[in-house]
């Protein structure tokens, strides 16, 4: 994969912070009931659509992939960072994990029953997201559910230090729910639900369900 400069920065940054990121997020879902709720709903939607393989795109250290499998979903993980994938394979030996990019998604057409991007589009520039969503639509079976989670808002910043105090070089994008929903519709999806998490906090989250 020939990565653009910003993709190389993302890969190298998450290779650097992989272990620290995993330590900070390993038990995070335990204190996040609403995120557990939307993940449970996604798992229900996958089963209702007939089940099958589900891609966790931008899976990081694999905690969400493993959680989905605990919910009865046949999930596998894809991430840009080889360091994250190595860690995911060590910590979660059951699921399949592979290195890949959502900007050039190496999945066959209509090959997955569901697709999840759980706070993994937050470093993708605006001009690249329509192409990413087109890849998601191509890989999904007809009627298969898509769930996107991201930072809600309308701003961006350059993150130069991250988990464990390690250096990073990634842009972080906060986007309004309606804007991301419009991009999904342009890619051929039907948006079924929009969820705003922690609206009274400094940093809120957006979750979109689509088919």
Secondary structure, DSSP 8 states (H G I E B T S, - for coil): ----HHHHHHHHHHHHHHHHHHHHHTTGGGG-HHHHHHHHHHHHHHHHTT--EEEEET-TTSHHHHHHHHTT-EEEEEES-HHHHHHHHHH--SS-EEE--GGG----TT-EEEEEEES-STTS-HHHHHHHHHHHHHHEEEEEEEEEEEEESSEEEEEEE-GGG-EEEEEEEEB-HHHHHHHHHHTT--EEEEEEE-TTSSSEEEEEEE-
